[in-house]
Amino acid sequence: MVALTTPRLVIAAPASGSGKTTVATGLMAALRKRGLTVSPHKVGPDYIDPGYHTLAAGRPGRNLDPWLVGEDLITPLFLHGAADCDIAVVEGVMGLFDGRGSTDFASTAHVARLLAAPVVLVVDAARQSASVAALVHGFATFDPRIRLGGVVLNRIGSDRHEEVCREAMAAAGVPVLGAIRRADDVATPSRHLGLVPAAERRADALAAVDELAALIDRSCDLAALLALAHSAPPLTATPWEPPHHESQQKPIIAVAGGAAFTFGYTEHAELLSAAGADVAPFDPLHDEKLPDGTAALVIGGGFPELYAAELAANEPLRAQVAAFPGPIAAECAGLLYLCEDLDGRTMCARIPGQARMTDTLTLGYRDAVALHDSPLTRAGERVRGHEFHRTAVRLAADPLYRWDGGADGYGDPRVTASYLHVHWAGAPAFAHRLVSSSRSPSALR
């Protein structure tokens, strides 16, 4: 364990919709354009924002979630991602102190404390002026363990509006590190689960990130933000590394990607590789066969409901997945893809169930117990996960998981399929079990 000096900032806000993603993503891109190596991070289980962070920073976006992986892993995971970087930018989640239930556990403030990182508060100044100082004063004093290093005023309407807000903030003793004009808002398309993933609109997303970089460069004091980041104290911890397992044979584990399956944590591929596997991507929308020699499948989250017709039309791949004899690990979108049908469109029929879109958002952390064995789970063990979907599945089988007030999933000796998104850094046995249960490379050619 060593003391590591890693300049860092946490970008937070009083509430969702204040402009955190605009500022965090734009700051990552602006600093990169100035020649700095930027490490991008996101508090919480979100998959979509890290996709934009990846484009902005040119490095994989990584999640920091104390609920999914435990408090003790936050600093090691952060240092792992920030290795050899000049600065790390951490985008928060929801409001600064919004955590699990009525507590601030797994909140932006919680992660900022664990990282001893200064916080920049993005405040929506529309429809107020001097009152922003009262709002910021409350956030600055609510928890003395949080160091609020400054604010970025968003949606400023005029020169006079900015002047009044700055004067009020000066009286409150909190530096203004940027002011973004209302007309400068850069919109990113949204739909039923938030922003449209960057992987679905790569060219447009790259252009949007460039616009955000220019916006932050002209609206914020980058020198002051860098100085604040460099004021963060050293972190004493050992950077996380995925546990390595020696293997004479490296099974090929195919991981679904493409526009329909965009959700996945960066560490999962690292864990699979460290466990002795070769990771091979495939796109269920376009690839008519699995990668040669595939020994196991990982089918993560995304938006298959938007691509049901195209997934159904790829009959050769669906048939291969249906007949695949090796272990399969599926989450959320992967669960839907393995069902018999999705909104009446034929899917893989690997598990007995039907899926459909609904008007209900299912959202929240789950502390689940596995009810029986599967490639990833062992009966009786606890698994922490997160649900986030507007679909429902009717399964003709006993659930794989149960928790207070709910049950979910399908499991058999060859399939783990559930709505639960699990961060495998917090459950490292998952990767090792999947690799260990992979059969010898098959003759899928």
C-alpha positions as CSV (number, residue, x, y, z in Angstrom):
1,M,0.0,0.0,0.0
2,V,1.4,3.4,-1.1
3,A,0.4,7.0,-1.0
4,L,-0.6,8.0,-4.6
5,T,-1.1,11.6,-5.7
6,T,-4.0,11.7,-8.2
7,P,-5.4,15.1,-9.1
8,R,-9.2,14.7,-9.1
9,L,-12.6,16.5,-9.0
10,V,-16.1,15.3,-8.3
11,I,-18.8,17.0,-10.4
12,A,-22.0,17.1,-8.4
13,A,-25.3,19.0,-8.4
14,P,-28.2,19.8,-6.1
15,A,-30.5,17.6,-8.2
16,S,-30.7,15.6,-11.4
17,G,-31.1,17.7,-14.5
18,S,-28.9,20.5,-13.3
19,G,-26.2,19.9,-15.9
20,K,-23.7,17.4,-14.3
21,T,-23.2,15.4,-17.5
22,T,-22.8,18.5,-19.6
23,V,-20.1,19.8,-17.3
24,A,-18.3,16.5,-16.5
25,T,-18.2,15.3,-20.1
26,G,-17.3,18.7,-21.5
27,L,-14.5,19.1,-18.9
28,M,-13.1,15.6,-19.7
29,A,-13.0,16.5,-23.4
30,A,-11.7,20.0,-22.9
31,L,-8.8,18.8,-20.7
32,R,-8.0,16.1,-23.2
33,K,-7.8,18.7,-26.0
34,R,-5.2,20.5,-23.9
35,G,-3.0,17.4,-23.9
36,L,-3.9,15.9,-20.5
37,T,-4.6,12.2,-20.0
38,V,-8.0,12.1,-18.3
39,S,-9.5,9.3,-16.3
40,P,-13.3,9.3,-16.5
41,H,-15.5,7.9,-13.7
42,K,-19.2,7.8,-12.8
43,V,-20.8,7.4,-9.4
44,G,-23.5,4.8,-9.3
45,P,-24.7,2.0,-11.6
46,D,-25.3,4.1,-14.7
47,Y,-24.1,2.7,-18.0
48,I,-25.0,5.5,-20.4
49,D,-23.0,8.4,-19.1
50,P,-19.7,6.4,-19.1
51,G,-20.2,5.8,-22.8
52,Y,-20.0,9.6,-23.4
53,H,-17.1,9.8,-20.9
54,T,-15.3,7.2,-23.0
55,L,-15.6,9.3,-26.1
56,A,-14.6,12.5,-24.2
57,A,-11.6,11.1,-22.5
58,G,-10.4,8.4,-24.9
59,R,-10.2,6.0,-22.1
60,P,-12.8,3.5,-20.7
61,G,-15.4,5.1,-18.5
62,R,-15.6,3.4,-15.1
63,N,-18.3,3.2,-12.4
64,L,-17.8,3.8,-8.6
65,D,-20.7,2.3,-6.7
66,P,-20.2,1.5,-2.9
67,W,-23.5,-0.5,-2.9
68,L,-22.5,-2.8,-5.7
69,V,-18.8,-3.4,-4.8
70,G,-18.5,-2.3,-1.2
71,E,-16.9,0.8,0.3
72,D,-13.4,-0.8,0.6
73,L,-13.1,-1.2,-3.2
74,I,-14.0,2.4,-4.2
75,T,-10.5,3.9,-3.8
76,P,-8.7,0.8,-5.3
77,L,-11.0,0.8,-8.3
78,F,-10.5,4.5,-8.7
79,L,-6.7,4.2,-8.6
80,H,-6.9,1.3,-11.1
81,G,-8.7,3.4,-13.6
82,A,-6.7,6.5,-13.0
83,A,-3.3,4.9,-13.3
84,D,-0.9,6.9,-15.4
85,C,-3.4,9.8,-15.8
86,D,-2.9,13.5,-15.3
87,I,-6.3,14.1,-13.8
88,A,-9.5,12.2,-12.9
89,V,-13.0,13.6,-13.3
90,V,-15.8,11.9,-11.4
91,E,-19.4,12.6,-12.4
92,G,-21.9,12.3,-9.6
93,V,-25.4,10.8,-9.5
94,M,-28.7,12.5,-8.7
95,G,-28.3,15.2,-6.0
96,L,-25.1,15.4,-4.0
97,F,-26.4,13.7,-0.9
98,D,-29.0,11.4,-2.5
99,G,-28.1,7.8,-1.7
100,R,-29.8,4.5,-0.9
101,G,-33.1,5.1,0.8
102,S,-33.0,8.0,3.3
103,T,-29.2,7.7,3.8
104,D,-26.4,9.1,1.7
105,F,-24.8,5.6,1.3
106,A,-23.7,5.2,-2.4
107,S,-24.3,8.9,-3.0
108,T,-22.0,11.3,-4.7
109,A,-21.1,12.7,-1.3
110,H,-20.2,9.3,0.0
111,V,-17.9,8.6,-2.9
112,A,-16.3,12.1,-2.6
113,R,-15.6,11.4,1.0
114,L,-14.0,8.0,0.2
115,L,-11.8,9.6,-2.4
116,A,-11.1,12.8,-0.4
117,A,-12.0,14.7,-3.6
118,P,-13.0,18.3,-3.8
119,V,-16.5,18.9,-5.2
120,V,-17.6,21.2,-7.9
121,L,-21.4,21.9,-7.7
122,V,-23.3,22.5,-10.9
123,V,-26.2,24.8,-10.1
124,D,-29.1,25.5,-12.4
125,A,-29.4,29.3,-12.0
126,A,-32.5,29.7,-14.2
127,R,-35.4,31.5,-12.5
128,Q,-33.3,32.7,-9.6
129,S,-30.4,35.1,-8.9
130,A,-29.0,35.8,-5.4
131,S,-30.9,32.8,-4.1
132,V,-28.3,30.6,-5.7
133,A,-26.0,31.6,-2.8
134,A,-28.4,30.4,-0.2
135,L,-28.8,27.1,-2.0
136,V,-25.0,26.7,-2.3
137,H,-24.5,27.7,1.3
138,G,-26.7,24.9,2.4
139,F,-24.8,22.3,0.3
140,A,-21.5,23.7,1.5
141,T,-22.4,23.4,5.2
142,F,-24.7,20.4,5.3
143,D,-21.8,17.9,5.7
144,P,-18.5,19.4,7.0
145,R,-16.7,16.3,5.6
146,I,-17.4,17.4,2.1
147,R,-15.1,20.0,0.6
148,L,-17.1,22.2,-1.8
149,G,-14.4,23.8,-3.9
150,G,-16.6,25.9,-6.2
151,V,-19.6,26.1,-8.4
152,V,-20.4,26.2,-12.1
153,L,-23.5,28.3,-12.7
154,N,-25.7,26.7,-15.5
155,R,-28.4,28.3,-17.6
156,I,-27.3,31.9,-17.0
157,G,-29.7,34.2,-18.9
158,S,-27.7,37.5,-19.4
159,D,-24.7,39.5,-18.4
160,R,-26.6,41.1,-15.6
161,H,-27.9,37.7,-14.3
162,E,-24.4,36.4,-14.2
163,E,-23.1,39.5,-12.4
164,V,-25.8,39.2,-9.7
165,C,-25.1,35.5,-9.2
166,R,-21.4,36.1,-9.0
167,E,-21.8,38.9,-6.4
168,A,-24.0,36.6,-4.3
169,M,-21.6,33.8,-4.5
170,A,-18.7,36.1,-3.5
171,A,-20.6,37.1,-0.4
172,A,-21.2,33.5,0.4
173,G,-17.4,32.8,0.1
174,V,-17.8,30.1,-2.6
175,P,-15.7,30.5,-5.9
176,V,-17.5,30.6,-9.2
177,L,-15.5,28.4,-11.5
178,G,-17.8,28.8,-14.6
179,A,-21.0,30.3,-16.0
180,I,-22.8,28.6,-18.8
181,R,-25.3,30.6,-20.8
182,R,-28.8,29.3,-21.3
183,A,-28.5,29.5,-25.1
184,D,-25.3,27.4,-24.9
185,D,-27.1,24.3,-23.6
186,V,-26.0,21.3,-25.7
187,A,-28.8,18.8,-25.9
188,T,-28.3,15.1,-26.1
189,P,-31.2,12.9,-27.2
190,S,-33.1,11.1,-24.5
191,R,-35.7,8.3,-24.3
192,H,-37.4,6.0,-21.8
193,L,-34.3,5.1,-19.8
194,G,-32.3,8.4,-20.1
195,L,-29.8,9.5,-22.7
196,V,-29.5,7.6,-26.0
197,P,-26.3,5.6,-25.6
198,A,-23.2,6.9,-27.5
199,A,-22.7,3.6,-29.2
200,E,-26.1,4.0,-31.0
201,R,-25.2,7.5,-32.4
202,R,-21.4,7.5,-32.5
203,A,-20.9,10.2,-35.2
204,D,-23.5,12.5,-33.6
205,A,-22.1,11.7,-30.1
206,L,-18.6,12.6,-31.1
207,A,-19.8,15.9,-32.5
208,A,-21.8,16.5,-29.3
209,V,-18.7,15.8,-27.2
210,D,-16.7,18.3,-29.3
211,E,-19.4,20.9,-28.7
212,L,-19.3,20.2,-25.0
213,A,-15.6,20.6,-24.9
214,A,-15.8,24.0,-26.6
215,L,-18.7,25.0,-24.3
216,I,-16.7,24.3,-21.1
217,D,-13.5,25.8,-22.5
218,R,-15.2,29.1,-23.1
219,S,-17.5,29.1,-20.1
220,C,-15.3,27.7,-17.3
221,D,-12.0,28.6,-15.6
222,L,-10.0,25.5,-16.5
223,A,-6.9,26.8,-14.7
224,A,-8.8,27.1,-11.5
225,L,-10.4,23.7,-11.9
226,L,-7.0,22.1,-12.5
227,A,-5.6,23.9,-9.4
228,L,-8.6,22.6,-7.4
229,A,-8.0,19.0,-8.6
230,H,-4.3,19.3,-7.7
231,S,-5.2,20.3,-4.2
232,A,-6.7,16.8,-3.4
233,P,-4.5,15.0,-0.9
234,P,-2.7,11.7,-1.6
235,L,-4.7,8.5,-1.4
236,T,-3.2,5.6,0.5
237,A,-4.4,2.4,-1.0
238,T,-3.4,-0.4,-3.3
239,P,-4.9,-0.1,-6.8
240,W,-7.3,-2.9,-7.7
241,E,-6.2,-5.6,-10.0
242,P,-8.4,-8.5,-11.2
243,P,-7.4,-11.8,-9.5
244,H,-5.4,-13.8,-11.9
245,H,-5.9,-17.6,-12.5
246,E,-3.4,-19.7,-14.4
247,S,-4.9,-21.7,-17.2
248,Q,-3.3,-23.9,-19.8
249,Q,-6.3,-23.5,-22.0
250,K,-7.8,-20.0,-22.7
251,P,-11.5,-20.5,-23.5
252,I,-13.1,-17.9,-25.8
253,I,-15.9,-16.0,-24.1
254,A,-18.1,-14.1,-26.5
255,V,-19.5,-10.8,-25.2
256,A,-22.5,-9.3,-26.9
257,G,-22.2,-5.7,-28.1
258,G,-23.4,-3.4,-30.8
259,A,-26.3,-1.0,-30.6
260,A,-28.7,-3.4,-28.8
261,F,-26.3,-4.4,-26.0
262,T,-24.5,-1.3,-24.9
263,F,-24.5,-1.8,-21.1
264,G,-21.4,-3.3,-19.4
265,Y,-18.8,-2.5,-16.8
266,T,-15.2,-2.1,-18.0
267,E,-13.9,-4.4,-15.3
268,H,-15.9,-7.4,-16.5
269,A,-13.7,-8.0,-19.5
270,E,-10.6,-7.4,-17.4
271,L,-11.9,-10.0,-14.8
272,L,-12.6,-12.5,-17.6
273,S,-9.2,-12.0,-19.1
274,A,-7.5,-12.4,-15.7
275,A,-9.5,-15.5,-15.1
276,G,-7.9,-17.1,-18.2
277,A,-10.3,-16.3,-21.0
278,D,-10.0,-14.7,-24.4
279,V,-12.8,-12.1,-24.7
280,A,-14.3,-11.9,-28.2
281,P,-17.1,-9.3,-29.0
282,F,-20.0,-10.1,-31.2
283,D,-23.0,-8.1,-32.4
284,P,-26.4,-9.9,-32.3
285,L,-27.9,-7.4,-34.7
286,H,-25.4,-8.1,-37.5
287,D,-23.3,-11.2,-36.9
288,E,-24.9,-14.4,-38.1
289,K,-22.6,-16.7,-36.1
290,L,-20.8,-16.6,-32.8
291,P,-17.0,-16.1,-32.8
292,D,-15.1,-19.3,-33.7
293,G,-14.5,-21.5,-30.8
294,T,-16.9,-19.8,-28.4
295,A,-17.0,-21.6,-25.1
296,A,-19.3,-19.2,-23.1
297,L,-21.5,-16.3,-23.7
298,V,-22.0,-13.0,-21.9
299,I,-25.1,-11.0,-23.0
300,G,-25.4,-7.8,-21.0
301,G,-27.9,-5.0,-20.8
302,G,-29.1,-2.5,-23.4
303,F,-32.2,-1.8,-25.5
304,P,-33.3,-5.0,-27.3
305,E,-36.9,-3.7,-27.2
306,L,-35.9,-1.0,-29.7
307,Y,-34.3,-3.6,-32.0
308,A,-36.6,-6.5,-31.6
309,A,-37.4,-6.7,-35.3
310,E,-33.7,-6.8,-36.3
311,L,-32.8,-9.3,-33.6
312,A,-35.7,-11.5,-34.6
313,A,-34.6,-11.2,-38.3
314,N,-31.1,-12.6,-37.5
315,E,-32.4,-16.2,-37.4
316,P,-29.0,-17.9,-37.9
317,L,-27.5,-16.3,-34.7
318,R,-30.7,-16.9,-32.7
319,A,-30.6,-20.5,-33.6
320,Q,-27.0,-20.8,-32.6
321,V,-27.7,-19.1,-29.2
322,A,-30.7,-21.4,-28.7
323,A,-28.6,-24.5,-29.2
324,F,-25.4,-23.2,-27.5
325,P,-24.2,-25.9,-25.2
326,G,-21.9,-23.8,-23.1
327,P,-22.6,-21.5,-20.1
328,I,-24.4,-18.3,-20.6
329,A,-24.5,-15.2,-18.4
330,A,-27.3,-12.8,-19.3
331,E,-28.4,-9.5,-17.6
332,C,-31.6,-7.5,-18.3
333,A,-31.4,-7.1,-22.1
334,G,-29.7,-10.5,-22.3
335,L,-32.6,-12.0,-20.3
336,L,-35.1,-10.6,-22.9
337,Y,-33.0,-11.9,-25.8
338,L,-33.0,-15.4,-24.3
339,C,-36.8,-15.5,-23.9
340,E,-39.2,-17.1,-26.4
341,D,-40.4,-13.7,-27.6
342,L,-40.2,-10.0,-27.0
343,D,-43.4,-8.0,-27.8
344,G,-44.4,-10.8,-30.1
345,R,-41.1,-11.0,-31.9
346,T,-39.3,-14.3,-31.9
347,M,-36.2,-14.3,-29.7
348,C,-33.8,-17.2,-28.9
349,A,-36.2,-19.4,-26.9
350,R,-33.2,-20.5,-24.8
351,I,-35.3,-20.0,-21.6
352,P,-39.1,-20.6,-21.1
353,G,-40.7,-17.1,-21.0
354,Q,-42.2,-14.2,-22.8
355,A,-41.1,-10.5,-22.5
356,R,-42.9,-7.3,-23.2
357,M,-42.6,-3.5,-22.9
358,T,-44.6,-1.8,-20.1
359,D,-45.3,1.7,-18.9
360,T,-43.7,1.0,-15.5
361,L,-40.2,1.9,-14.6
362,T,-38.6,-0.7,-12.3
363,L,-35.6,0.9,-10.6
364,G,-33.6,0.3,-7.5
365,Y,-30.8,-1.6,-5.7
366,R,-31.5,-5.2,-4.7
367,D,-29.9,-7.3,-2.0
368,A,-30.8,-10.7,-3.4
369,V,-30.3,-14.4,-2.4
370,A,-29.6,-17.0,-5.0
371,L,-32.1,-19.8,-4.7
372,H,-30.1,-22.4,-6.7
373,D,-26.9,-23.0,-8.6
374,S,-26.2,-21.7,-12.0
375,P,-23.0,-20.9,-13.9
376,L,-22.5,-17.7,-11.8
377,T,-24.4,-18.4,-8.6
378,R,-24.4,-20.8,-5.8
379,A,-27.6,-21.5,-3.8
380,G,-27.8,-19.4,-0.6
381,E,-25.2,-16.8,-1.5
382,R,-26.1,-13.1,-1.4
383,V,-25.8,-11.0,-4.5
384,R,-26.0,-7.2,-4.7
385,G,-27.4,-5.8,-7.9
386,H,-29.4,-3.0,-9.6
387,E,-32.6,-3.1,-11.6
388,F,-33.4,-0.5,-14.3
389,H,-35.9,-1.4,-17.0
390,R,-39.4,-0.8,-18.4
391,T,-40.1,-4.4,-19.5
392,A,-41.6,-7.4,-17.8
393,V,-40.9,-11.1,-18.2
394,R,-43.2,-14.0,-17.5
395,L,-41.1,-17.1,-16.8
396,A,-42.4,-20.6,-16.6
397,A,-39.8,-21.6,-14.0
398,D,-38.8,-20.9,-10.4
399,P,-36.9,-17.6,-10.0
400,L,-33.2,-17.6,-9.6
401,Y,-33.1,-14.7,-7.0
402,R,-35.4,-13.6,-4.2
403,W,-35.2,-10.4,-2.1
404,D,-37.6,-8.5,0.2
405,G,-40.6,-7.8,-1.9
406,G,-39.4,-9.4,-5.1
407,A,-38.0,-12.3,-7.1
408,D,-36.4,-12.5,-10.5
409,G,-34.4,-14.5,-13.0
410,Y,-33.9,-17.9,-14.5
411,G,-31.1,-20.3,-13.7
412,D,-30.1,-23.8,-14.7
413,P,-26.8,-25.6,-14.9
414,R,-26.0,-23.7,-18.1
415,V,-27.8,-20.3,-17.8
416,T,-27.7,-17.4,-15.4
417,A,-30.3,-14.9,-16.6
418,S,-31.8,-12.0,-14.6
419,Y,-32.7,-8.4,-14.6
420,L,-30.1,-7.7,-11.9
421,H,-27.0,-5.8,-13.1
422,V,-24.1,-7.0,-11.0
423,H,-20.7,-5.3,-10.9
424,W,-18.4,-8.3,-11.0
425,A,-15.6,-6.5,-9.1
426,G,-17.9,-6.9,-6.1
427,A,-18.5,-10.5,-7.0
428,P,-15.2,-11.7,-8.5
429,A,-16.2,-15.3,-8.3
430,F,-18.6,-14.7,-11.1
431,A,-15.9,-14.3,-13.7
432,H,-13.8,-17.2,-12.4
433,R,-16.9,-19.5,-12.3
434,L,-17.9,-18.6,-15.8
435,V,-14.4,-19.3,-17.2
436,S,-14.1,-22.5,-15.1
437,S,-17.5,-23.8,-16.4
438,S,-16.7,-23.1,-20.0
439,R,-16.4,-26.2,-22.0
440,S,-13.5,-26.8,-24.4
441,P,-13.5,-24.6,-27.5
442,S,-16.3,-25.9,-29.7
443,A,-16.4,-26.6,-33.4
444,L,-18.7,-23.6,-34.1
445,R,-17.2,-22.7,-37.5
